[in-house]
Every structure is written in structure tokens, then in C-alpha cells.
């Protein structure tokens, strides 16, 4: 794969009934994190750290513009208070890969109106199902 921009990205999130909704046009920013916990196992006989890799994790943060049309961002994300895991697939480039798909438990759906009148939302979420997040390259 060659270097690329994030132009043409795609974001698909299950709605409250488990139906995938493409909310790409409403998303203005996203971030993805796939950290691995580390345990420091450095003995007193060492001059540098020794570590073991432990549990993997994943999180997503979506930001966008409120769109209350059917199958768009507000209708898809406003029911996250139900505590349902949502399949979330993000393809950060204009091609079909790489992409990351995870079962995400969204913890909040924040809607904000700025002083200038913008109506935006933020939706942070974390890995729900214990499956190690893995980027797919077909």
C-alpha cells in the first residue's frame, strides 16, 4: 500500500436495531486507537525496561454534524444510551482497504450548539467483545 490521505473515508455504524448505517457524510472527524497494555517486568539487574504485552484494546471517537434524516447520524447514534454494542467499520481512505471493524460500546452521544449556531455531536466508544482489533487489507 502506498501513502495516502484520509480523503474519501467511510464510516458505517449499526443503528439500535443492528442495521448498518453509512453516516460518512455526517462525520467530520474520527480517531481510532488500538493500544496494547504493557506490564513492566524489569528486574533490579537491568539497566533498561523489560515488558510483556498484555490485553489488546480498541476505541473510536466520532465527531460530526447533526443530521436527523432516516439512517443518518442522529437516528443512528441517539439510541446509544441503550447500551448496545454497535458494529463500527471505518475505512480511512478512498479505497476499500485498509479498514478496521470492531464491536464498539458507545458511552455517550453528546450534542452541542456553538455560539455561532453550529449543531455538532461527539460519540466516544470502546471495544466491547474481547476480539483483538485487526486492520484488514484485502
C-alpha positions in Angstrom: 0.0 0.0 0.0 1.3 3.5 -0.8 1.0 6.6 1.2 -2.4 8.2 1.1 -4.6 10.9 2.6 -7.8 10.4 4.6 -9.9 11.9 1.8 -12.8 9.7 0.8 -13.1 7.9 4.2 -16.1 5.8 5.0 -17.8 5.3 8.4 -20.5 2.7 9.0 -22.2 2.2 12.4 -25.0 -0.2 13.3 -28.2 1.6 14.4 -30.1 0.5 17.5 -31.7 -2.5 15.6 -28.3 -3.7 14.3 -28.8 -2.4 10.8 -25.6 -0.9 9.3 -26.0 2.8 8.6 -23.5 4.7 6.4 -23.0 8.0 8.3 -19.9 9.0 6.3 -21.3 12.3 5.1 -22.2 13.5 8.6 -18.8 12.6 10.2 -16.3 15.4 10.2 -13.6 13.8 12.3 -12.7 10.4 13.6 -9.9 8.8 15.7 -9.1 5.2 16.2 -6.9 3.8 18.9 -5.7 0.1 19.3 -3.5 0.1 22.3 -1.9 -2.9 24.0 -1.5 -3.0 27.8 2.1 -3.5 28.9 3.4 -4.9 32.1 6.8 -3.7 33.3 8.8 -6.8 34.4 12.2 -5.1 34.8 14.4 -6.9 37.3 16.8 -5.0 39.5 19.6 -6.4 37.5 18.6 -4.5 34.3 19.5 -1.0 33.1 16.6 -0.8 30.7 12.9 -1.7 30.9 11.6 -5.2 30.1 7.9 -5.5 29.3 5.3 -8.1 28.4 2.4 -7.4 26.1 -0.9 -8.0 27.8 -4.5 -7.3 26.7 -5.3 -5.5 23.4 -8.0 -2.8 23.3 -9.7 -0.5 20.9 -11.6 2.7 20.9 -13.2 5.1 18.5 -14.2 8.7 18.7 -16.5 10.1 16.1 -17.4 13.8 15.6 -19.9 15.2 13.2 -22.7 17.4 12.1 -26.2 16.6 13.3 -28.4 15.1 10.6 -31.8 13.8 11.7 -32.8 12.2 8.4 -33.5 8.5 8.4 -30.4 6.2 8.7 -28.1 9.2 9.3 -26.1 10.2 12.3 -28.7 11.4 14.8 -31.1 8.5 14.2 -28.2 6.0 14.3 -26.4 7.4 17.4 -29.2 8.9 19.5 -30.1 5.4 20.9 -26.7 4.6 22.3 -28.0 5.1 25.8 -29.5 1.7 25.4 -26.0 0.2 26.0 -26.0 -1.9 22.8 -22.7 -2.9 21.1 -22.5 -1.5 17.6 -20.5 -2.9 14.7 -18.4 0.0 13.6 -16.4 -0.1 10.4 -14.0 2.7 9.4 -12.2 2.8 6.1 -9.9 5.8 6.4 -9.0 6.1 2.7 -10.9 6.3 -0.5 -10.2 2.6 -1.4 -11.9 -0.4 0.2 -8.9 -1.1 2.4 -7.4 -0.9 4.9 -10.4 -0.9 7.2 -10.9 -1.6 10.9 -14.2 -3.2 12.1 -14.9 -3.6 15.8 -17.8 -4.2 18.1 -17.9 -0.9 19.9 -19.9 0.1 23.0 -20.5 3.8 22.7 -20.5 5.5 26.1 -22.1 8.8 25.1 -23.7 10.8 22.4 -23.0 14.5 23.1 -24.8 17.2 21.1 -23.6 20.7 21.2 -24.6 24.1 19.8 -21.9 26.6 19.4 -22.4 30.4 19.8 -22.3 30.7 16.0 -25.2 28.2 15.7 -23.3 25.0 14.6 -25.1 21.9 15.8 -22.5 19.1 16.2 -22.1 15.8 18.0 -19.4 13.6 19.5 -19.7 9.8 20.1 -16.8 8.1 22.0 -16.8 4.3 22.2 -14.7 1.4 23.3 -14.1 -2.3 22.4 -16.9 -4.5 23.7 -16.4 -8.1 22.7 -12.9 -9.1 23.5 -11.8 -9.6 19.9 -8.4 -8.1 19.2 -8.8 -5.2 16.8 -7.2 -6.1 13.5 -6.8 -4.0 10.4 -8.0 -5.7 7.2 -6.1 -5.4 3.9 -7.8 -7.5 1.2 
